[in-house]
Amino acid sequence: MARKIAFQGEPGAFSHAATHAVFPDDEVLPCTTFEDTIAAVQRGDADFGVVPVENSLYGRITDIYHLLPSSGLYIVGEHFLRVEMNLLGVPGARLEEVKTVQSLSVALGQCRKFIQEHGLKTVNGVDTAGSAREIAERGDPSAAAIASRFAAEVYGLDVLAANIEDAAHNTTRFLVIARDKQEAAAGNGRVKTTFVFRVRNVPAALYKAMGGFATNGVNMTKLESYMLDGSFTATQFYADVEGHPTDRNVALAFEELGFFTDYFRILGVYAAGDIGEGH
């Protein structure tokens, strides 16, 4: 029986492409918002969710940092997707015919050089996949969309120009989330542990809390802070470290962290993705 995988966006979105890369043989459940995506997994409407957490150009996806820790869900995997922008047109259209290009404003901004070189008029769309769908429905060879190659397959469009983005390193990191805890085994390849914590209200608490990771040689690859409930005095930290909680150095670092925190929760222990796997 095929599993159902939730993602945010329309069919053909980059989140859909990431979902297909991780779960190529399963059924997908497109969701309107990140809240809907998480709720689908919480309710059991989906077996897993695939959500973006950060992008190499635009930084963190703020909503996920607020929604995920309080969701009760677990991180069970990660995937890096190389974001390649393509100019998509209706079947038979030629690049020379295109006069207007539609896409999400962020995607248009990532392809400024190409747009300027070809003198194209831009049209802001709600998202990349929705723009591809609208171009397919319109059937006008003078109108094109900027979206993924995956969107071209979904909506039957031709790729008129490939990899037109200004920056070649545009990559998005996605997390795979589930209702049930599924921890990667220790000593079996590269592992990441993601956790959240709040420091006690004592001088230099954060500095002291971080000291255990340095003295025990634990590589912390991410540390993000954000306010809780709009309070300027209540701060929660979200962190990724390389290693398994049962590794001696990680266990010692967590033990030291405990002296300076009043809240600590592991969100996931999972196999580290290859940053080149989405290329």
C-alpha positions in Angstrom: 0.0 0.0 0.0 1.4 3.4 -1.0 2.1 5.8 1.7 0.9 9.4 1.5 3.4 12.3 1.7 2.4 15.9 2.5 4.1 19.0 1.2 3.3 22.7 0.9 2.5 24.0 -2.5 0.9 23.0 -5.8 1.9 19.9 -7.8 5.2 20.8 -9.6 6.5 23.0 -6.7 10.1 22.6 -5.6 8.7 21.0 -2.4 6.9 18.4 -4.7 10.2 17.8 -6.4 12.0 17.2 -3.1 9.1 14.9 -2.0 9.4 12.9 -5.2 13.2 12.6 -4.7 12.8 11.1 -1.2 9.6 9.1 -1.8 9.5 8.4 -5.6 6.9 5.6 -5.3 4.4 7.1 -2.9 1.3 9.2 -3.2 1.6 13.0 -2.5 -0.8 15.3 -0.7 -0.3 19.0 -1.7 -1.2 21.4 1.1 -1.9 25.1 1.0 0.2 26.2 4.0 3.0 24.9 6.3 0.3 24.6 9.0 -1.8 22.4 6.8 1.2 20.2 6.0 2.0 19.7 9.6 -1.6 19.1 10.5 -2.0 16.5 7.8 0.9 14.5 9.4 -0.5 15.1 12.9 -4.0 13.8 12.0 -2.7 10.8 10.1 -3.9 12.0 6.7 -0.2 11.7 5.6 2.4 9.3 6.8 5.2 11.8 6.3 5.7 15.5 5.5 8.5 17.1 3.6 9.1 20.8 4.5 11.8 23.3 3.6 13.8 24.6 6.5 16.5 26.8 4.9 17.8 28.1 1.6 21.4 28.9 0.7 20.4 32.3 -0.7 17.5 33.4 1.6 18.4 31.8 4.9 16.0 30.1 7.2 12.3 29.4 6.6 11.0 31.2 9.7 7.6 29.5 9.9 9.1 26.0 10.3 11.2 27.0 13.3 8.1 28.2 15.1 5.7 25.4 14.0 7.9 22.3 14.2 9.1 22.3 17.9 5.5 22.6 19.2 4.0 20.1 16.7 4.8 16.9 18.6 6.3 15.5 15.3 9.8 14.1 14.8 12.4 14.8 12.2 13.3 11.5 10.5 15.4 12.6 7.6 16.8 15.5 5.5 17.2 16.2 1.7 19.2 18.9 -0.1 17.5 20.0 -3.4 19.5 22.0 -5.9 17.0 24.8 -7.0 17.3 25.0 -10.8 15.2 27.7 -12.5 13.9 26.9 -16.0 11.9 29.0 -18.6 8.9 26.9 -19.4 6.6 27.4 -22.4 3.7 25.7 -24.1 4.5 22.8 -26.4 6.1 24.0 -29.6 6.9 27.5 -28.3 10.3 29.1 -29.1 12.4 31.3 -26.9 12.3 34.1 -29.5 8.5 34.3 -29.2 8.3 34.8 -25.5 7.4 38.3 -24.4 6.2 37.9 -20.8 7.5 35.6 -17.9 5.4 34.7 -14.8 6.6 33.3 -11.5 6.9 33.9 -7.8 8.6 37.2 -7.2 11.6 35.5 -5.5 12.1 33.2 -8.5 11.9 36.2 -10.9 14.5 38.0 -8.7 16.8 35.0 -9.0 16.8 35.2 -12.8 17.2 38.9 -13.3 20.2 38.6 -15.7 18.3 36.3 -18.1 15.2 38.3 -18.0 17.0 41.5 -18.8 19.1 39.9 -21.5 15.9 38.8 -23.3 13.9 41.9 -22.6 11.0 40.0 -20.9 8.2 41.6 -19.1 7.7 40.1 -15.6 4.4 39.0 -14.1 4.2 38.2 -10.4 2.6 34.8 -9.7 1.6 33.2 -6.4 4.2 30.5 -6.8 6.4 28.8 -9.4 4.2 25.7 -9.9 1.0 27.8 -10.0 2.5 30.0 -12.7 3.5 26.9 -14.7 -0.1 25.6 -14.4 -1.5 29.0 -15.5 0.8 29.1 -18.6 -0.2 25.6 -19.6 -3.9 26.5 -19.2 -3.5 29.8 -21.2 -1.8 28.1 -24.2 -0.1 31.3 -25.3 3.4 30.8 -26.9 4.4 34.4 -26.0 3.9 33.8 -22.3 6.3 31.6 -20.2 6.8 30.6 -16.6 9.9 30.2 -14.5 9.7 27.0 -12.5 11.3 23.6 -12.0 11.9 20.9 -14.7 9.6 18.8 -12.5 6.8 21.4 -13.1 7.3 21.1 -16.8 6.7 17.3 -16.6 3.6 17.8 -14.4 1.9 20.4 -16.7 3.2 19.2 -20.1 5.4 22.3 -20.8 8.6 22.5 -22.8 11.9 23.7 -21.3 12.8 26.7 -23.4 15.9 27.6 -21.4 17.5 25.6 -18.6 19.3 26.7 -15.4 18.7 30.4 -15.9 19.2 31.4 -12.3 21.9 34.0 -11.5 23.4 32.0 -8.6 24.5 28.4 -9.2 24.7 27.5 -5.5 20.9 27.9 -4.8 20.1 24.9 -2.6 17.2 24.3 -0.3 17.4 21.9 2.7 14.2 19.9 3.4 13.3 18.0 6.5 11.2 14.8 6.5 8.8 14.7 9.5 6.7 12.0 11.0 4.3 11.3 13.9 6.4 8.5 15.3 10.0 8.7 16.5 12.3 6.9 14.1 15.9 7.4 15.2 18.9 6.5 13.1 21.2 3.9 14.5 24.4 4.9 16.1 27.7 4.0 14.5 26.1 3.6 11.0 27.2 6.5 8.9 26.8 10.3 9.4 24.1 11.3 11.8 22.6 14.6 12.8 20.7 15.4 16.0 18.3 18.3 16.1 17.1 19.7 19.4 15.5 22.8 21.0 16.3 24.3 24.4 15.8 27.4 26.6 18.6 28.7 28.8 18.1 29.5 32.5 17.9 33.2 33.5 21.5 33.4 34.8 24.5 35.4 33.6 26.3 34.0 30.6 24.0 31.0 30.5 24.1 30.6 26.7 27.9 30.9 26.6 28.2 28.3 29.3 25.7 26.0 27.7 27.6 26.1 24.4 30.9 25.4 26.2 30.2 21.7 26.5 30.0 21.3 22.7 33.4 22.9 22.2 35.2 21.1 25.0 33.8 17.7 23.8 34.5 18.3 20.1 30.9 18.3 18.9 30.4 20.1 15.7 27.3 22.4 15.9 26.1 23.1 12.3 23.2 25.3 13.2 22.1 27.5 16.1 19.0 29.7 15.6 17.1 31.7 18.2 13.5 33.0 18.1 11.1 34.6 20.5 8.3 32.6 22.1 4.8 34.0 22.0 6.1 37.5 20.9 8.0 38.0 24.2 11.3 39.8 24.1 12.4 38.0 27.2 11.5 34.4 26.3 13.9 32.9 23.7 14.1 29.4 22.4 17.1 28.0 20.6 17.0 25.5 17.7 20.2 23.6 17.0 21.7 20.8 14.8 24.8 18.9 15.8 26.8 16.2 14.1 26.6 12.9 16.0 24.2 10.6 17.8 22.9 11.3 21.4 24.5 8.0 22.5 28.0 9.0 21.2 30.1 9.8 24.3 31.1 13.3 23.2 27.5 14.3 22.4 26.1 12.7 25.6 28.7 14.7 27.7 27.8 17.9 25.8 24.1 17.4 26.4 24.8 16.7 30.1 26.6 20.0 30.4 23.9 21.7 28.5 21.4 20.5 31.1 23.0 22.5 33.9 22.2 25.8 32.1 18.8 25.1 30.5 15.2 24.7 31.9 13.9 23.1 28.7 15.4 20.6 26.3 13.9 18.4 23.7 15.3 16.3 20.9 13.3 16.8 17.7 15.1 14.1 15.6 18.1 11.8 15.2 18.5 11.1 11.5 20.9 10.2 8.7 22.7 13.3 7.4 21.9 14.1 3.8 24.5 14.7 1.2 24.5 18.3 0.3 25.3 17.3 -3.3 22.5 14.8 -3.6 20.0 17.2 -5.1 22.4 18.4 -7.9 
